[in-house]
């Protein structure tokens, strides 16, 4: 039996294993193929997370809608769960559209726009590429942060319900997954000519992994299926958006074959870790 302080400590550890995958950008002198493969590997992990996120968000939504249909739940409850699901997807998608617009138009100097970069100016091309890579990594961290908040809610709620064994299994499982999520965040900024600062990498880790601890804390005190679905849906919508950006970026720098191989390996890692977790629960 673990006490409350141990639960919070383990919840924090579960989130911050994301730092295990963040050292990727320290790799230098990577070939274009290697960069493309790592980018696609990260994309494959994100695609798995999208599948996993929406399966967990849809299951309780479908259950409450079914209960509403047969009269075991109120019409209002059914509508609120649907609003949480589709509203969260909209927030995740359009929120990052807004963020990218703000970051591109208001924070990136106009001279760095592609229209103003001459073919011969390699320095400006490189600067624009690195700026875009940093922005993409931050967007991935935000999307994964929403996902990890929902995971933390699940850990805290399990503990609050007296299911300590389940809470511990969730902690171990999410810790494993978060380590691979670190690769997903680091993918876009791997192999850049200038390594990201330690401060920036810590910020990415805190944004991506910190919400697991916050979710564990709140979930142990109060839980709402609507909140759970909402944050999962926000994460799913955000990761759909960044996955499309990652594919477009990778397609410009490597072949479609390498991208597909990387996505396949990333999917295998995602489903493989999930299977290991499931077998450990038996």
Secondary structure by P-SEA (a helix, b strand, c coil): cccaaaaaaaaaaaaacccccccccccccccaaaaaaaaaaaaaaaaaaaaaaaaaaaaaaaaaaaaaaaccccaaaaaaaaaaaaaaaaaaaaaaaaaaaaaccccccccccccccccccaaaaaaaaaaaaaaaaaaaaaaaaaaaaaaaaaaaaaaaacaaaaaaaaaaaaaaaaaaaaaaaacccccccccccaaaaaaaaaaacaaaaaaaaaaaccccaaaaaaaaaaaaaaaaaaaaaaaaaaaacccaaaaaaaaaaaaaaaaaaaaaaaaaac
